């Protein structure tokens, strides 16, 4: 195993809740759409082995290499199919996997711990590293540097406000444009300093790092994360077998809002006006929502793994609509 994969340490968030909610059974097909270090996948694979199939998808070569080694070490009995790609292309990836349907889907959104921890990847506001933030550097040409140094002030403010829920979006965007006129912003440390200085002192005294929301927003823009989530979730619902479970762990309100809305829309029956004597819309529920409110990590888990603090988990079950 290479040096990079030896560093690929990822603590799976809400592991017990994931296994309990997905309830994988022997012989079933499970698909981890965000494989990462395979912490969730290995636990799920053991439940479906030896006759079931564990599909793992990741756009990061480092993650795929680390996951393959982990499966060989911790679940050698499992049948696996590890695929490189983005879950936005889930239709194509599942055709490649040659499966007729899937019983358990998992989406663990956000950035894996190793991507945050390895300075070269350019995700962290704590590091003096190049502004990159691409989850798949081989296929994605847009970098954080390009966003920061070429987007106009209005677009920067929109991204910061929409994707980061940053209340000082306009001030930060103005400061970025002002600074880059002097010289391009090239490192995470430079950007973090510009963001921090743009935020009023009274709002820098409390809470987490002042650049956290801005970095989140730029990362989402670079990787097209919200569009990918919608496309991936729609495909997962299509591919789920009757009774199949879909579990999504999100880490900020925008992601969670998309999941809640999509599950809600897919669980609706007839949407005709009440005055209609018979249904003419033909709308039938496709899923049932198993989590009326998002589940959160326990206090014990948050103490051991602070990255679980913002995790929100929602689960839906695919209904049998063959007779509808």
C-alpha positions as CSV (number, residue, x, y, z in Angstrom):
1,X,0.0,0.0,0.0
2,X,1.3,3.5,-0.9
3,X,2.0,6.3,1.5
4,X,-1.2,8.0,0.6
5,X,-3.4,5.0,1.3
6,X,-1.7,4.3,4.6
7,X,-2.9,7.8,5.6
8,X,-6.4,7.1,4.6
9,X,-7.9,6.9,8.1
10,X,-11.7,7.6,8.1
11,X,-13.9,7.0,11.1
12,X,-17.4,6.1,9.8
13,X,-20.1,8.4,11.2
14,X,-23.2,6.9,12.8
15,X,-22.1,3.4,11.9
16,X,-24.5,1.6,14.3
17,X,-27.4,3.7,13.1
18,X,-26.5,3.0,9.4
19,X,-26.3,-0.8,9.9
20,X,-29.6,-0.8,11.9
21,X,-31.5,1.4,9.4
22,X,-30.3,-0.4,6.3
23,X,-30.6,-3.8,7.9
24,X,-28.7,-5.6,5.2
25,X,-29.5,-9.4,4.9
26,X,-27.5,-12.3,3.6
27,X,-27.5,-12.4,-0.2
28,X,-28.5,-8.8,-0.7
29,X,-26.9,-6.1,-2.9
30,X,-25.5,-3.1,-1.0
31,X,-24.1,0.1,-2.7
32,X,-22.0,2.6,-0.8
33,X,-22.1,5.6,-3.1
34,X,-19.4,7.4,-1.0
35,X,-17.0,4.6,-0.3
36,X,-14.2,6.7,1.4
37,X,-12.1,4.4,3.7
38,X,-14.8,1.7,3.5
39,X,-15.7,1.9,7.2
40,X,-19.4,1.7,6.5
41,X,-18.9,-0.7,3.5
42,X,-17.0,-3.4,5.4
43,X,-19.7,-3.5,8.1
44,X,-22.4,-3.8,5.5
45,X,-20.5,-6.3,3.4
46,X,-20.2,-8.7,6.4
47,X,-23.9,-8.7,6.7
48,X,-24.6,-9.7,3.1
49,X,-21.6,-12.1,2.6
50,X,-20.8,-14.5,1.2
51,X,-23.5,-14.6,-1.5
52,X,-24.4,-10.9,-1.5
53,X,-22.6,-8.2,-3.4
54,X,-21.0,-5.0,-2.0
55,X,-20.6,-2.2,-4.5
56,X,-18.4,0.8,-3.6
57,X,-18.2,4.0,-5.5
58,X,-15.7,6.8,-5.1
59,X,-14.1,9.4,-7.4
60,X,-10.9,9.3,-5.4
61,X,-8.2,6.8,-6.5
62,X,-6.7,7.0,-3.0
63,X,-10.0,5.9,-1.4
64,X,-10.5,3.0,-3.8
65,X,-7.0,1.7,-3.2
66,X,-7.4,2.0,0.6
67,X,-10.9,0.4,0.4
68,X,-9.7,-2.6,-1.6
69,X,-6.9,-3.2,1.0
70,X,-9.4,-2.9,3.8
71,X,-11.8,-5.4,2.3
72,X,-9.0,-7.9,1.7
73,X,-7.9,-7.5,5.3
74,X,-11.2,-7.2,7.2
75,X,-13.9,-8.9,5.0
76,X,-12.1,-11.4,2.7
77,X,-15.3,-13.4,2.3
78,X,-17.2,-10.5,0.8
79,X,-17.9,-10.2,-3.0
80,X,-17.0,-6.7,-3.9
81,X,-17.3,-4.4,-7.0
82,X,-15.3,-1.2,-6.5
83,X,-16.0,1.5,-9.2
84,X,-14.4,4.9,-9.8
85,X,-16.9,7.6,-10.4
86,X,-19.2,10.2,-9.0
87,X,-22.6,9.1,-7.7
88,X,-24.1,11.8,-10.0
89,X,-23.5,9.1,-12.7
90,X,-25.0,6.3,-10.6
91,X,-27.1,5.0,-13.6
92,X,-23.9,4.3,-15.7
93,X,-22.0,2.9,-12.7
94,X,-24.7,0.4,-11.8
95,X,-25.0,-0.7,-15.4
96,X,-21.2,-1.3,-15.2
97,X,-21.8,-3.3,-12.0
98,X,-24.3,-5.5,-13.9
99,X,-26.9,-5.7,-11.2
100,X,-30.7,-5.7,-11.8
101,X,-31.4,-3.7,-8.6
102,X,-30.0,-2.7,-5.2
103,X,-31.3,-3.5,-1.6
104,X,-29.3,-0.9,0.4
105,X,-28.0,2.4,-0.7
106,X,-25.7,4.6,1.5
107,X,-24.7,8.2,0.8
108,X,-22.3,9.7,3.4
109,X,-21.9,13.2,2.0
110,X,-19.2,15.8,2.6
111,X,-15.4,15.4,2.6
112,X,-13.6,12.4,3.9
113,X,-11.3,12.9,6.8
114,X,-8.1,12.1,4.7
115,X,-9.0,14.7,2.1
116,X,-9.2,17.3,4.9
117,X,-6.1,16.0,6.6
118,X,-3.7,15.8,3.6
119,X,-2.5,19.4,2.9
120,X,-1.9,18.8,-0.8
121,X,-5.7,18.4,-1.4
122,X,-6.3,22.0,-0.5
123,X,-9.5,21.6,1.5
124,X,-8.3,22.9,4.9
125,X,-8.2,26.5,6.1
126,X,-5.6,25.4,8.6
127,X,-2.9,24.6,6.0
128,X,-0.7,26.7,3.7
129,X,-1.5,24.6,0.7
130,X,-2.5,25.3,-2.9
131,X,-6.2,26.3,-3.4
132,X,-7.5,23.1,-5.0
133,X,-10.5,21.4,-3.2
134,X,-11.2,19.0,-6.1
135,X,-12.5,15.6,-5.0
136,X,-11.5,14.1,-8.3
137,X,-8.5,16.0,-9.6
138,X,-8.2,13.7,-12.6
139,X,-11.6,14.7,-14.1
140,X,-12.5,18.0,-12.6
141,X,-10.7,21.0,-14.1
142,X,-12.4,23.7,-11.9
143,X,-10.3,24.5,-8.8
144,X,-10.8,26.7,-5.8
145,X,-8.1,29.0,-7.1
146,X,-10.1,29.6,-10.3
147,X,-13.3,30.3,-8.4
148,X,-11.5,32.7,-6.0
149,X,-9.5,34.5,-8.7
150,X,-11.9,34.7,-11.6
151,X,-15.5,34.8,-10.4
152,X,-17.0,38.3,-10.2
153,X,-17.9,39.8,-6.9
154,X,-21.6,39.1,-7.2
155,X,-21.1,35.4,-8.0
156,X,-18.7,35.0,-5.1
157,X,-21.2,36.6,-2.7
158,X,-24.0,34.4,-4.1
159,X,-21.9,31.2,-3.6
160,X,-20.8,32.2,-0.1
161,X,-24.4,33.1,0.9
162,X,-26.2,30.1,-0.7
163,X,-23.7,27.3,-0.2
164,X,-22.1,28.5,3.1
165,X,-25.0,30.3,4.8
166,X,-22.4,33.0,5.3
167,X,-24.0,36.2,6.7
168,X,-20.9,38.3,5.7
169,X,-20.9,37.0,2.1
170,X,-20.8,40.5,0.5
171,X,-18.0,41.7,2.7
172,X,-15.9,38.6,2.1
173,X,-16.5,38.7,-1.7
174,X,-15.5,42.4,-1.8
175,X,-12.3,41.6,0.2
176,X,-11.4,38.7,-2.1
177,X,-11.8,40.9,-5.2
178,X,-9.8,43.7,-3.6
179,X,-6.9,41.4,-2.6
180,X,-6.7,39.6,-5.9
181,X,-6.2,42.9,-7.7
182,X,-2.9,43.2,-5.9
183,X,-1.9,39.5,-6.5
184,X,-3.8,36.3,-7.1
185,X,-4.8,34.3,-4.0
186,X,-2.8,31.1,-4.3
187,X,-3.0,29.3,-0.9
188,X,-5.6,28.1,1.6
189,X,-3.8,30.2,4.3
190,X,-4.0,33.3,2.2
191,X,-7.7,32.9,1.6
192,X,-8.4,32.0,5.2
193,X,-6.7,35.2,6.3
194,X,-8.7,37.4,3.8
195,X,-11.9,35.8,5.0
196,X,-11.0,36.3,8.7
197,X,-10.1,39.9,8.2
198,X,-13.3,40.6,6.3
199,X,-15.5,39.4,9.2
200,X,-16.2,41.9,12.0
201,X,-14.1,41.3,15.1
202,X,-17.2,40.7,17.2
203,X,-18.2,37.8,15.0
204,X,-14.8,36.2,15.1
205,X,-14.6,35.8,18.9
206,X,-17.0,32.9,19.2
207,X,-17.6,29.5,17.6
208,X,-15.5,27.7,15.0
209,X,-12.9,29.0,12.5
210,X,-14.2,32.1,10.8
211,X,-13.3,30.8,7.3
212,X,-15.1,27.4,7.8
213,X,-18.3,28.5,5.9
214,X,-16.5,30.2,3.1
215,X,-14.3,27.1,2.5
216,X,-17.4,24.9,2.5
217,X,-19.2,27.1,0.0
218,X,-16.2,27.1,-2.4
219,X,-15.8,23.3,-2.1
220,X,-19.5,22.8,-3.0
221,X,-19.1,25.0,-6.0
222,X,-15.9,23.4,-7.2
223,X,-17.4,19.9,-7.0
224,X,-21.0,20.6,-8.0
225,X,-22.1,18.7,-4.9
226,X,-25.7,19.7,-4.7
227,X,-26.5,18.9,-8.4
228,X,-24.7,15.6,-7.9
229,X,-26.8,14.8,-4.8
230,X,-30.1,15.3,-6.6
231,X,-29.1,13.2,-9.6
232,X,-27.6,10.5,-7.4
233,X,-30.6,10.3,-5.1
234,X,-33.1,10.1,-8.0
235,X,-31.1,7.3,-9.5
236,X,-30.9,5.4,-6.2
237,X,-34.7,5.5,-5.8
238,X,-35.1,4.2,-9.4
239,X,-32.6,1.3,-8.8
240,X,-33.8,0.3,-5.4
241,X,-35.6,-3.0,-5.2
242,X,-39.0,-3.2,-3.7
243,X,-38.4,-2.9,0.1
244,X,-34.9,-1.4,-0.6
245,X,-33.5,1.1,1.9
246,X,-31.8,4.4,1.1
247,X,-29.8,6.1,3.8
248,X,-28.3,9.6,3.5
249,X,-26.0,11.3,6.0
250,X,-25.6,15.0,5.3
251,X,-23.5,17.6,7.1
252,X,-25.2,21.0,6.4
253,X,-28.7,22.3,6.0
254,X,-28.6,22.6,2.2
255,X,-27.9,18.9,1.7
256,X,-30.4,17.9,4.3
257,X,-33.0,20.2,2.8
258,X,-32.6,18.5,-0.6
259,X,-32.8,15.0,0.9
260,X,-35.9,15.9,3.0
261,X,-37.6,17.5,0.0
262,X,-36.9,14.6,-2.4
263,X,-37.9,11.9,0.1
264,X,-41.1,14.0,0.8
265,X,-42.0,14.4,-2.8
266,X,-41.4,10.7,-3.6
267,X,-43.6,9.7,-0.7
268,X,-46.7,11.7,-1.8
269,X,-49.8,10.0,-3.2
270,X,-52.5,11.8,-5.2
271,X,-51.9,15.5,-5.5
272,X,-55.1,16.4,-7.2
273,X,-57.2,19.3,-5.7
274,X,-59.6,18.0,-3.1
275,X,-62.6,19.1,-5.1
276,X,-61.7,16.6,-7.9
277,X,-64.2,13.6,-7.6
278,X,-61.5,11.1,-8.9
279,X,-57.7,11.1,-9.2
280,X,-56.5,12.3,-12.5
281,X,-52.8,13.0,-11.6
282,X,-51.9,9.3,-11.3
283,X,-49.3,10.2,-8.7
284,X,-48.5,7.3,-6.4
285,X,-46.0,7.1,-3.5
286,X,-42.7,5.6,-4.5
287,X,-41.0,5.5,-1.1
288,X,-42.0,5.7,2.5
289,X,-39.9,7.9,4.8
290,X,-38.6,5.9,7.8
291,X,-37.2,8.9,9.6
292,X,-39.8,11.6,10.4
293,X,-37.0,13.7,11.8
294,X,-33.4,13.5,10.9
295,X,-31.3,11.3,13.2
296,X,-28.2,12.7,14.9
297,X,-25.0,11.2,16.3
298,X,-25.0,10.4,20.0
299,X,-23.1,12.6,22.4
300,X,-20.6,9.8,23.0
301,X,-19.8,9.6,19.3
302,X,-19.5,13.4,19.0
303,X,-17.0,13.3,21.8
304,X,-14.9,10.6,20.1
305,X,-15.4,12.0,16.6
306,X,-16.1,15.8,16.4
307,X,-16.8,15.6,12.7
308,X,-20.0,13.7,13.6
309,X,-21.4,16.8,15.3
310,X,-23.2,18.2,12.3
311,X,-24.3,14.8,10.8
312,X,-28.0,14.5,9.9
313,X,-29.3,11.1,8.8
314,X,-32.5,10.3,6.8
315,X,-33.8,7.0,5.6
316,X,-36.4,6.0,3.1
317,X,-37.8,2.6,1.9
318,X,-38.7,1.8,-1.7
319,X,-42.3,0.7,-2.1
320,X,-43.4,-2.0,-4.6
321,X,-45.1,0.0,-7.3
322,X,-45.3,-2.8,-9.8
323,X,-49.1,-3.1,-9.4
324,X,-49.7,0.7,-9.4
